[in-house]
Amino acid sequence: MKHNANHDLKVEYPDYHQQPLRLNSDEIQNPEKVIDAFFDMYDLKAARIELKQMRDAGLQNGNGQAIVHLHETVEKLIEAAWLLRKKWQAETI
């Protein structure tokens, strides 16, 4: 069963949060650039290691700057992937 995160988030976030907020206009038109940039910085193993470290640091109040950078990068990646999914869905209709 799919979890409906929108229900939980509507209390905290307005509707405009259901669109990319961190991507610039070029990245919105070319979300693959964001994915390429992400994987230029992190391979899958490195991303997993960094995410684990971010989690651990968050639990221990670690290096805030690194946590913020990774958080913003992952958020952009999620937004780009979301755009690609919408694009792929439109192509299959």
JORACOR-V849764 format. One record per backbone hydrogen bond with DSSP energy under -1.0 kcal/mol. CO is the residue of the C=O (numbers start at 0). NH is the residue of the N-H. Records with the same first field share a line. If there is no record, write none. Layout:
# JORACOR-V849764
CO: NH, NH
This chain:
# JORACOR-V849764
2: 4
4: 8
5: 9
8: 12
13: 16
14: 17
23: 27
24: 28
25: 29
29: 32
30: 34
31: 35
32: 36
33: 37
34: 38
35: 39
36: 40
37: 41
42: 46
43: 47
44: 48
45: 49
46: 50
47: 51
48: 52
49: 53
50: 54
51: 55
52: 56
53: 57
54: 58
55: 59
56: 61
62: 66
63: 67
64: 68
65: 69
66: 70
67: 71
68: 72
69: 73
70: 74
71: 75
72: 76
73: 77
74: 78
75: 79
76: 80
77: 81
78: 82
79: 83
80: 84
81: 85
82: 86
83: 87
84: 88
85: 89
86: 90
87: 91
